[in-house]
Amino acid sequence: MSFPLVSIAIYNSVVFGIFSNTQRLISEHRYGNPNHPPALVDLALASMAAGTVSVGIGGPVDLVKIRLQMQTQTFLEANLNLKHRASGFAIQTAYRGPIHCVCTILRQEGLPGLYRGSLAMILRDLPGYCLYFIPYALLCRWITPDGHLSPSPFSVWMAGGIAGAISWGTATPMDVVKCRLQADGVFLNKYRGVIDCISQSYRNEGLKVFFRGLTVNMVRGFPMCAAMFLGYELSLKALREQAETNP
C-alpha cells in the first residue's frame, strides 16, 4: 500500500485540477465567463479530459499495487488457474517492494510495461468519470436549497458519496478486465489484449465474472468519494476566502 498512499494526493489533485480547469476553459470559450454554470455537455467533456489524463498517473500506480498484491500466488496458481495448491510448490515472490517492482518492469518490458492495461483503464475511466462528476454536479444542484449560492457540506458529502457509488458500480466490468490484464505477466502472459481477456474470462467463468466485486466497489465508493469531494470543496472555499482577505 505504500506506493498508492504516496501517489494518491498527486493523482487526485491532477484529476480534480484537470476537471475544474477544463470546465472553466469551456465556459469561458462558450459563454465568455469562466464561472458560468456548465451545461451537461460541458461537464461530460471536462470529465472525459480528466479520465484521459488520469491514466497517465493512475495506470502505473494500479499496476504496481496489483502486481504486489497478486505475486504471492504460486506459479501454477497464477498462470494455470489450478483450483487447489499443488503440493511441493513454495510461494514465489517476484518483487521485493514497489521500487523493485517498477525497476523490474522497466528492465523486462520497458516503459510500455508500466502501462499494461491502459486501454482497459481508458475504457473504464472515460465513462466512469462522466458518471462521477455529472451525477455529483446534478445532485448538488438538486439538494442545494433555492437562494443558496453554494451547497452545504452535507449536500457535498451526500452528492459525492452517491456519485462515487454510481461511478464505481458502473465501472466494475471494465475494472475486472483492467485488473486481470495488469496482474498478467508476472510469470507468463495469459492475455493478448482487452478483447482476448474479455473473451477468455467470459468463456471460462461466464457473464457474472464481470460483476465480481460490484457490491464492494459501491460500498467503498460512497465514503471514499464523499470524503474526497467534501475535502475538495472545503479546500476551494478556504483558498477563495484567503485570496479575498489577502488580495
N, C-alpha and C positions, 0 to 999 in steps of 0.2 A: 504493500500500500504506500510505500514511501514515494515512489515516482508520481502516482496520481495526486497525492497530498501536496507535493511540492509544486506541481504544474496546474492544479485546479484553479488557483486565483488568476493566473495568466490566461488560461483557457476561457474562463467566464468573462473576464474583463474584455477580451478580444471579441467574444460573441456579442455581448451586450453593446460594446462600443461600435461594432460594425452595424448592428441593427439600428441603433439610435442615430448614428451619423448618416447612414444611407437613407433613413426615413426623413431626416431633416433636409438632405440634399434633394430628395424627390419633391418634398413640399415646397422648397424654395424654387425649384425649377418649374413645377406645375402651377403653383398658386402665388409665387412671389413672396412668400412668407414662410420661413423655416419652422415657425411654431403653429402653422395651420393644421387643424385636426386631419390626420391622414385618412384617406379612403381605404376601402378594403383591398383594392389592387396595390396601393402603396405599401400597406402592411405585408402583403404577400411578397412583393419584390424585395423589401428590406429583409424579410425572413429568409428568403432563398439566398440572398447575399451572405447573411450570417451563417447559414448552413454550409455554403460552399467553402467559405474561409475557415470554418471550424475544423474541417477535415485536415487542413494543414498542420494543426496543432494536436487535435484530438486523435488522429489516426495513429501516430507513433505511441502516444500515451496509452491508448487502449491496447495496442499490440503488445507492448511490454508487460502491461498488467495481466493480460490473458495468458501470455507465454509463461510468466512466472507462476500463475495460478494452476496452469494445466501441466507443468513439467513433472510433477511428482507421480504421474501415471507411468506405468511400466511401458516399455517399448511395444509390447504386444497389445496392451490395452489402448494405447494412443493411436495405433495405426491399423490394427486388425479387428477392432471392435469386439474383442472377446468379452463375454458376459462375466466370466469369473477369472480371477487372477491365476495364472499358471504357476504351479509350484516351481521353486528353484530360480525365479526371476526376482532380483532385488530391485528396489526403487531406483530409478535412474533420474538424475537431475542434469539438465543441460546448462543451466545458468546459475552463477553464484549470487547474483543480485541484479538490480536494474541496469547499472553501468556495464557490467559484464554482458548482460543480455543485449544492450544496444551495440556494444563493440563486436559481439559475435555475429549479430545480424548484418552489420555493416561489412564485416570481413567476409562472410559467406555469401551474402546476397546483394551487397551494395546498398546504396540509398533507396532504390525501389523496394527493397525488402522491408524497410520501415513503414512503407505504405501499402503493405499487403492488406487486401480487403477494403481499400479506399473506395472503389466503385460501389460496393455494397453500403459503405458508410454514407456516400453521397446520396444513394437511393433511399437511405433511411432518414438522413438529416434534412434534405430539401423539403419533403412533405412534413417531416417531423417538426421542423422549426416553424413552418406555416401553421401547424396545429398546436403550436406552443405560444407564439406571440399574438396571433389573431384572436384565439379564444380569450387570452388574457386581456387584450385591449377592449374587446366587446363586453366581457364580463365586468371590467372596471367601470365602463360607461353605464352599464345596466344597474350595477349595485350602488354607484355613487348617487346620492340624493340630488334632486334638482336644486340649483343655486350654489352648489359647491364646485369650486374650480378644480380641485384635485381629490382623488379618492382617499378615504381614511385608511390607516394602517390595517385595520381588519379587512376592509374591502380588498386591499392589495394582497394580503395574505390568503384570503379565500379564493380570489380570482387566480392567483399564481398557483395555488395547490390544485385547483380544478384543471387549469391549463396543463400542468405537469402530468396529471393522471391521464388526460386525453392524449397528450403527445406520446408519452411512453407506452400507453396501451396500443395505439395505432402503429407505433414503430417497432413493436415486438417481432413480427415476422422477419423483417429485414435485419433486425438486430441479431436474431438467431443465425442468419446466414453470415453476417459480418463476423460474429464471434467464432464461427466454425472455420471460416477462411483464415482468420488471424491465429487461431490455435493450431492450424495445419502447418506443417513444415518444420516442426521441432526435430522430428526424426525422418519422416518421409512426407512427400507431397501427395495428399489424397485427392484434392480437388484441383481442377484445371481453371476454374473461374467461377463467377457468380452463377451462371446458368447451370454449370455442372454440379455445383454444390446444391442448388435448389432441386435439381433432378435426382441426385443420389439420395438426398435427405427425404424427399417425398417417396421415392421408390422403396427405401429401406424402412421408413418409420411412419409414413402416411402424412396426411394433412395436419394432424394435431401437433406434429413436431414444430411447426412454425409459430405455435401459440404457447410453447413451453416457456414458463416464467412470466406469463401475461399478468397474473394476479400480483406477483411480487413486484413487477415493474410499476404497476399502477399504484400499489400501496406505497412503494418507495418514492414514486414521483410526486405524490401530494406534499408531504412535509418538506422534501428537498427543494422543490421548486417554489413552494410557498415562502420558505426562508430566503431563497435566492432573490425573488422579486421584491420581497419586503426590504432586504438589505440594499438592493439596487435603488429602490425609490427613496428610501431614507437617506442614502448617501447623496443622491442628486439633490434632495431638498436641503441637506446640510451645506453642500457646496454652493447652491444658489444663495442661501442666506449669508454665507461667508463672503461671497462676491458682492452682495448688496451692502454689507457692512463695511467691507474694505475694498472699494472700487479701485 
